[in-house]
Structures are given as C-alpha cells and as structure tokens.
Amino acid sequence: MDNRVIREEYAQIAHELIQTEDCLADIRASEATIVYLGSDYEKTTKGKKVCAECEKISDKYKWGIPADFTITVFEKNVVGFTDDQMKILLLHELLHVGIAWDHNGKEMYDVRPHDYEDFKIITDRYGTEWAEVKERDIEIQYKPLVVEEVKNGKRTEFKEAKQERSTRARSKGR
C-alpha cells in the first residue's frame, strides 16, 4: 500500500532551489503548481530503488489533486540521505517539470525525460554516485529508539536516537 502525505519540508527545499537555480527559471516564470509528497512505499523499477518521482497531474484527477505536478519522495528508499543529497534529489525531480508556452502564451506541461541516465547538470555537478549512502551513515542517522535497562526496579525513559546522533556527530567534529 502506498500512503502519501504532503511534506512541507520538501516544498521549502524545492522553493529555495526554484528561486536560486538558473536551470529552473521556467518553473520560476510559470504559474505551475507542484505538490510535494512523502510516501512510505519502497518503490523499485527493474530491480533498482526509486528515490523519488515527478508526475504530471492529468485533467481527469485535478478535482482531487489541485496541482499541475506532484513530486513524491519514497522515504524508505532515501534513509541515510544527507541534507545535500535531498537537495540534489529534489533538483533532479524539478528538472523533470517540463514547461513550454504555445504561440498564444498558454503554458503547456509535461514530464521531461532524463537527457542521459540522469540529467547532465546533475552528473556534471555531483557525479554519478550522488545518491549512494554508506551503511554506517544509515545506522548513525536512523538508529531506532532505545529503551534503557531497568535500574532499581524502574524502567528508564526512552532515549531518542537524535540525541545520540548529535553526541556522536560532535565527538567526530561534524
């Protein structure tokens, strides 16, 4: 089952990219609306993990999705991504947003394909392995909540992994 929810944090990152990246000037100049979603689905295609996807909303579904495009991040497939990798991923998906204007100035939308295996701008800037995550980073970033042992007949409180990650990061000089 694919459960999708609106993610404001992705919208904020994308908004910053749209405002600052010259390659996204068409989006900046258009009236296109994009909804940013997170999904709990582990999507794969041809045996490869799909980190995110851009979809054009057909007129048939605009009654339920008041947008021209959705960008969905398959969150289980991006576990361990750094903030920079998330920005690159959203830039990649925004490059799929195709906007053109007809001779009357009316906007037309489509989903642009990659210009190679990826977009040339992404590979030129970040290389071909920008989406790789080291297993060690996954363990540190997404360690589950831990229950402290029982002491003196009382169970101590849950300790958030986030606090533990912060301590580890400080000790490593991050």
C-alpha positions, 0 to 999 in steps of 0.5 A: 500500500502506498500512503502519501502525505504532503511534506512541507519540508520538501516544498521549502527545499524545492522553493529555495532551489526554484528561486536560486537555480538558473536551470529552473527559471521556467518553473520560476516564470510559470504559474505551475503548481507542484505538490510535494509528497512523502510516501512510505512505499519502497518503490523499485523499477527493474530491480533498482530503488526509486528515490523519488518521482515527478508526475504530471497531474492529468485533467481527469484527477485535478478535482482531487489533486489541485496541482499541475505536478506532484513530486513524491519522495519514497522515504524508505528508499532515501534513509541515510540521505544527507541534507545535500543529497535531498537537495540534489534529489529534489533538483533532479525531480524539478528538472523533470517539470517540463514547461513550454508556452504555445504561440498564444502564451498558454503554458503547456506541461509535461514530464521531461525525460532524463537527457542521459541516465540522469540529467547532465547538470546533475552528473556534471555537478555531483557525479554519478554516485550522488545518491549512494549512502554508506551503511554506517551513515544509515545506522548513525542517522536512523538508529531506532529508539532505545529503551534503557535497562531497568535500574532499581526496579524502574524502567528508564525513559526512552532515549531518542536516537537524535540525541545520540546522533548529535553526541556522536556527530560532535565527538567526530567534529561534524 
